[in-house]
Amino acid sequence: MTKILWTDGSASPNPGPGGFAVLEDGVPVRLGREDPSSNIRMEGAALIAAMEYAGSDGAKIYTDSEFWVNVLTKWAPAWEARHWTKKSGPIKNLEMVKTAFRLYRENPIELCWVRGHIGTEFNELADEYANRARLGLTAPESSVILRKVLK
């Protein structure tokens, strides 16, 4: 059965200390942090952690990051075709983009964008856990180190 995962990332201030969370059935299955970081990096880290967690089983992943949905479904294929360049200059967080795109292509992943901060239960919960991770919350069974997800 395909996993249903919810992700979110947080940095405050932006840039500043960052955290991310991946939830399954409302329970954090991956938490991580990076300092310094940005909201964009933490949203990407959450998606990478979710795709790694799902692996070849696949997942339907809910995210409030329209940016990362566009990166993986629209922009990365074109950037890759142009040898990881874009017309307007360098691709920010290129290592993260490449890792996320590889995982997205290699696994049965369905990305679902949801509007953030409008009361969607698991989106709000993922946000809460991302903020807790940013502040240092860890759990041995769910904690990840960002450099390990950027293989």
Order of alpha helices (4+ residues) and beta strands (2+ residues): beta-beta-beta-alpha-beta-alpha-alpha-alpha-beta-alpha-alpha
